[in-house]
Structure formats: structure tokens, C-alpha cells
Amino acid sequence: MSEETQGGGAEPDFEERLRGLLAGDAARVRPSPVPYPEIRRRGLVERRRRRGVTGAALAALAAVPVGAYALGGTAAPGPAGPAPTVLSSARPAPTGQATPTGPATASASTPTAPAPTTSAPVATPTDPARPASAAHQLLDGITFEQAAAGLGACLDYNKAHRLPKDPTYTDLGKPADYRIILAMRSTGDSNAPGDGYFVVAVREKPVPARLICTVKDGAASGLNTSAGDPFGDAGTPVVPDMNSGKLYQQSVIDKGDWKLPFRWGIIGGHRTSVTRMTVSYGGDAGQVVLDHGWFVATGTLHEQVTRAPHLKGYDATGKLVYDSDQDPSYEKTLP
């Protein structure tokens, strides 16, 4: 037997080596973290189970894509996200029941839609739309009510003079389809005796249309209409209405002997690039109103004339972009 087994000096060396081995293993071995999320999840499941939520109910709720609903309790907590979109085809909740919502706190509430009422339907307006400037488009003391009544008489006149099976007949609709852009007195001449007043109205739907009508003694005595785009294929920023000559001319029978003073007008289309227009006729300047894509030029003539009204259009910078003297499609001289 050696001295190392018999002596007391061997034990300290053995213990020291054992402690070193244990310490090294301890450094390499780390305990697993406590599974708090799993413990919490199991606790929530147990709490739902105790509240009477069956497995079948939970399976049904899992199929709802817009959020979780707790039966007999508040909404289950979950991660924040965008609010669910309510489609217009969704059926409203019955009165007295909560409207389903997405994840929310117990204090949140969703207002329920009011029950439908059985009130009478709102009446459809029967009057035409008013002009942009009553002061500059309803002239010579003609009121809007008079102009609207005249428009109604003109539309009735159109229906009354419809020929049977006329393929060219156009139903001009009702007054509410139109906007009145001009009303002014008309001067009788040798071709159409008797004074009255003109009504000019336009519509946009279902087909663009424009009418110029003469009203005498409350009845329509003449009607001129056009349908379609007022610009046609014209490339100019201003397009005078070729049929509005009846507004600024007297009969050719009376050429050189017109009744004066003479109220006149001229209308047409303008593009959005045109922000201002001027007009002169017989040496006198008139006034121009721009109204929803239409221009309305008016004035009073005090002398015999041989040339048509002179029109100019300007853009927002003040640049001249249209001159009727340079427009080859504009009749510059009177017949």
C-alpha cells in the first residue's frame, strides 16, 4: 500500500477535482425558462370552460374572420389590428341585441342604426334650374317664375305639334331637366308680328339639348331646338350657336328699318380655357355671362346694323384666345 492511500494528503486533491468537474457541468447546463404564455393560455381556456363555453361553440367562433366573440361575457383579448369593414350587404342586428364588433374593451359600445321610418318621399323638384346671374340673364322685368312658365309652355308646344310616327321627333322632356340661361323681351317684326319674350334653356341629360322659344300672350309661338354636343367638331375655344341669330336679328323683310331700340342676345358654348368674354354690336358694348359652359351675351341696339355681334374670348392670363372676326364658321355679316 502506497503512502498516498494511507496518508491524509490525497483527499483534498480528490475533492478539489470533483468540485471542478461539477462546476463545469453546471456552467454548461441551463434550466428551461418558465413557460408563462402556455400557463396563461391554459388558465384562459380553463376560465372559459368554467363559464360554460363548450368546445363546439369555440370551434364555431374560430371560423368567424372579423373577430372573436365571448358568449355570455366580454370579447376575448387579442392582438390589436384594423377594425373590421362592415359591408353594405350586412344584415342589421335585431333591436335590443348587441351589434357584433371586433376586438374591443368591455366599456366600448357600438350605436345601433335607427329603425326605418315610414315618412312620405321627398317631392321631386319640378322647376328648372336658375341661371348663374339673374340680374344679367333675366332681363326686361321678366321673373324666374315667368321664364319657367314660358319654358313649360314651349315643351307643351313641342308635344302638341308632334306628327304621328315622325322619326325625327325628339321628346324634349320636362322643365326640371333644364337650366334657364336667358329670358328677355322679343320685338315683333313683319314676319312675326307682336311682341313677347324669349326663353332660352339648356339641358345636359339624357341627351344635351338647347331650345330657344318665343312666348306671346302666355303661349309658345315659335320653337327652335338643337341636340348633341354644342361644340360638335369645332376646334375653337368659343362656338357661337348658329341658330341664335333669331335673338339678335329682325326679319330680312325689314332690313335697314329695324324697330329701335332693340333688345338682342347671342348664346353659344365656351371651353374651360376661356374665363372672360366681351361683345359689341352696332358700336355699343354689351355684357357677357359664362354659365356652366355656355356664354350669354346681351345688349341694346340703337342704330341700324349690317354686321353681326363681335365676340372675343380671353384665358386666365388675359390672352386673347378667340375672335369671331377670325372664325371662318361665324357669319359676320347680316343677311
Secondary structure as the mmCIF struct_conf table of DSSP 4:
data_model
#
loop_
_struct_conf.conf_type_id
_struct_conf.id
_struct_conf.beg_label_comp_id
_struct_conf.beg_label_asym_id
_struct_conf.beg_label_seq_id
_struct_conf.end_label_comp_id
_struct_conf.end_label_asym_id
_struct_conf.end_label_seq_id
HELX_RH_AL_P HELX_RH_AL_P1 GLU A 3 GLN A 6
BEND BEND1 GLY A 7 GLY A 9
HELX_RH_AL_P HELX_RH_AL_P2 ALA A 10 ARG A 28
HELX_LH_PP_P HELX_LH_PP_P1 PRO A 31 VAL A 34
HELX_RH_AL_P HELX_RH_AL_P3 TYR A 36 ARG A 50
TURN_TY1_P TURN_TY1_P1 ARG A 51 GLY A 52
HELX_RH_AL_P HELX_RH_AL_P4 GLY A 55 ALA A 62
TURN_TY1_P TURN_TY1_P2 ALA A 63 ALA A 63
TURN_TY1_P TURN_TY1_P3 PRO A 65 VAL A 66
TURN_TY1_P TURN_TY1_P4 LEU A 71 GLY A 72
BEND BEND2 GLY A 73 GLY A 73
HELX_LH_PP_P HELX_LH_PP_P2 THR A 74 PRO A 77
HELX_LH_PP_P HELX_LH_PP_P3 PRO A 82 LEU A 87
TURN_TY1_P TURN_TY1_P5 SER A 88 SER A 89
HELX_LH_PP_P HELX_LH_PP_P4 ALA A 90 PRO A 94
TURN_TY1_P TURN_TY1_P6 THR A 95 GLY A 96
BEND BEND3 GLN A 97 GLN A 97
HELX_LH_PP_P HELX_LH_PP_P5 ALA A 98 PRO A 100
BEND BEND4 GLY A 102 PRO A 103
TURN_TY1_P TURN_TY1_P7 ALA A 106 SER A 107
HELX_LH_PP_P HELX_LH_PP_P6 PRO A 111 THR A 117
HELX_LH_PP_P HELX_LH_PP_P7 SER A 119 PRO A 125
BEND BEND5 ASP A 127 ASP A 127
HELX_LH_PP_P HELX_LH_PP_P8 PRO A 128 PRO A 128
STRN STRN1 ALA A 129 ALA A 129
HELX_LH_PP_P HELX_LH_PP_P9 ARG A 130 PRO A 131
BEND BEND6 ALA A 132 ALA A 132
HELX_RH_AL_P HELX_RH_AL_P5 ALA A 134 GLN A 137
STRN STRN2 LEU A 138 LEU A 138
TURN_TY1_P TURN_TY1_P8 ASP A 140 GLY A 141
HELX_RH_AL_P HELX_RH_AL_P6 PHE A 144 ALA A 160
TURN_TY1_P TURN_TY1_P9 HIS A 161 HIS A 161
HELX_LH_PP_P HELX_LH_PP_P10 ARG A 162 LEU A 163
TURN_TY1_P TURN_TY1_P10 PRO A 164 LYS A 165
TURN_TY1_P TURN_TY1_P11 PRO A 167 THR A 168
HELX_RH_3T_P HELX_RH_3T_P1 PRO A 175 ASP A 177
STRN STRN3 ARG A 179 SER A 186
BEND BEND7 SER A 190 ALA A 192
BEND BEND8 GLY A 194 GLY A 194
STRN STRN4 GLY A 196 ARG A 203
BEND BEND9 LYS A 205 VAL A 207
STRN STRN5 ALA A 209 LYS A 216
TURN_TY1_P TURN_TY1_P12 ASP A 217 GLY A 218
STRN STRN6 ALA A 219 ALA A 227
BEND BEND10 GLY A 228 GLY A 228
TURN_TY1_P TURN_TY1_P13 PRO A 230 ASP A 233
BEND BEND11 THR A 236 PRO A 237
STRN STRN7 VAL A 238 PRO A 240
TURN_TY1_P TURN_TY1_P14 MET A 242 SER A 244
HELX_RH_AL_P HELX_RH_AL_P7 GLY A 245 TYR A 248
HELX_RH_3T_P HELX_RH_3T_P2 VAL A 252 ASP A 254
TURN_TY1_P TURN_TY1_P15 LYS A 255 GLY A 256
BEND BEND12 LEU A 260 PRO A 261
STRN STRN8 PHE A 262 HIS A 270
TURN_TY1_P TURN_TY1_P16 THR A 272 SER A 273
STRN STRN9 ARG A 276 TYR A 281
TURN_TY1_P TURN_TY1_P17 GLY A 282 GLY A 283
STRN STRN10 ASP A 284 ALA A 285
STRN STRN11 GLN A 287 ASP A 291
TURN_TY1_P TURN_TY1_P18 HIS A 292 GLY A 293
STRN STRN12 TRP A 294 LEU A 301
BEND BEND13 GLU A 303 GLU A 303
BEND BEND14 THR A 306 THR A 306
STRN STRN13 ARG A 307 ARG A 307
HELX_LH_PP_P HELX_LH_PP_P11 ALA A 308 PRO A 309
STRN STRN14 HIS A 310 TYR A 314
TURN_TY1_P TURN_TY1_P19 ALA A 316 THR A 317
BEND BEND15 GLY A 318 GLY A 318
STRN STRN15 LEU A 320 ASP A 323
HELX_RH_3T_P HELX_RH_3T_P3 SER A 324 GLN A 326
TURN_TY1_P TURN_TY1_P20 PRO A 328 SER A 329
BEND BEND16 TYR A 330 TYR A 330
STRN STRN16 THR A 333 THR A 333
#
